[in-house]
Amino acid sequence: MDKEISQTVIQQRRRKQWMVAGAVLLVICGASWGLNRVATQSAALSDLRISEVRIGQVDNTINASGIVIPVREEQIPSPVQTRVRKIIAKAGQTVKAGELLMELDDQTVRVAIDNLREQISQQDIRVQTLSNELDAQLKRIASEIELLELDLQSNKVKLARFQKLGANGITSQVDLQAAELAVKRNEVQLRQHRESLVDTRKTTSSNIESARLQRSIFQKQMELQQSLLAQTQVKAPFDGLLTWALTDEGSSVNTGQMIAKVSELRNFRVEASVSDFYARYLNPGQSVRVEYSGQMIKGEVQTILPEIQNGTVKLLVSLAEPNHPALRHKLRVETNIVTDQKDKTMVVDMGPAINGKGRQDVYVLEDGRAVKRNVEFGLNDGKHAEVLSGAGLRAGDKLIVSDVSKFKHLDSFRVR
């Protein structure tokens, strides 16, 4: 007959089962920790990126975002307030110098030209009229002067005769004085007519010059309107690409409003933007490397724009090959501005393990182990870094430049 197992025995059995399970779990955790410890203290050589220290050249560069723009780009404004009569060329089309792009309504300009032409004719008539009036007045005054000169001569003869008779007591003193006054009156009248002749010539000449000046003003205004009339036939200023143009016939445009834009097709430069933090390091003439899709084009800082916008400085870069086949309008490129350069110095390839300039810990390969060294880095151009000093590094030493942050707590680890 079976006996019922006591609660004490049951509890002892359960306690043993829990102890065995805990021991097994502890062994598993210890084994996992040991395996992980062994694994993390070593790395496969194939998983590491190695760079050899060597003697070479290194540049210090500032990385900027660049966009390709044409060297020459011209915006064509509307010459007058009018409307688009006809669209001939569309954006994206290659155009030749003088090629017609669109036609603007020119009726207002033609009316202005007709009005100015009439005003010029009026001034011509006025000049002619004033010239004729001047001739007539000068002739009249000249005739009056001739008559006054005759009267003066006659009165002078009378005065001489009265003076001679008066000396002999034949004539009276009253007649002598009357003859003297007649001579003086003739002299005054003659002087006044001569002055009138000069004043008339000056006044009329001034009016004629004023009319001619007004005509000249109207003539210049008409030339301007004729120039505006020619501009209503919108033409390409040079060979290039029509990058933008109005597309709606009949649309209204204001004076000065852009209606088309033409850019050079194969002559480019780069507009680069960089943080204003680097503004003090930028100077015209600095070398620039423009990179796109694995291709590199040399350039030079041409102009540094003085205005800082949204914390960025803009500069224009001229290219050694402005017509490079890889360049396209509005293409975004990587722009590296060279601020310093060193030759025959120790360099190493850049990688995640190198964090810019200054002293930092890196790992050097030595007999199958990666040994931590404190190394000082100098210039870098994003691809190479200068090795200034550090625990006796020399050309030929091999540095691990890939990310080994998981080993940073170790002075060394094994490389399998």
Buried (B, 14 or more C-beta within 10 A) or exposed (E): EEEEEEEEEEEEEEEEEEEEEEEEEEEEEEEEEEEEEEEEEBBEEEEBBBBEBBEBBBBBBBBBEBBBBBBEBBEBBBBBEBBBBEBBBEEEBEBEEEBEBBBBBBEBBBEBBEBBBEBBEBBEEBBEEBBEBBEEBBEBBEEBBEEBEEBBEEBBEBBEBBEEBBEEEEBEEEBBEBBBEBBEBBBEBBEEBBEBBEEBBEEBEEBBEBBBEBBEBBBEBBEBBBEBBEBBEBBBBBBBBBBBBBEEEEEEBEEEEEBBBBBBBBBBBBBBBBEEEBEEEBEEEBBBBBBBEEEEBEBBBBEBEEEEEEEBBBBBBBBEEBEBEBBEBEBEBBBBBBBBBBEEBBBBBBBEBBEEBEEBBBBBBEEEEBBBBEBBBBBBBBEBBBBBEBEEBEEEBBBBBBEBEEBEEBEBBEBE
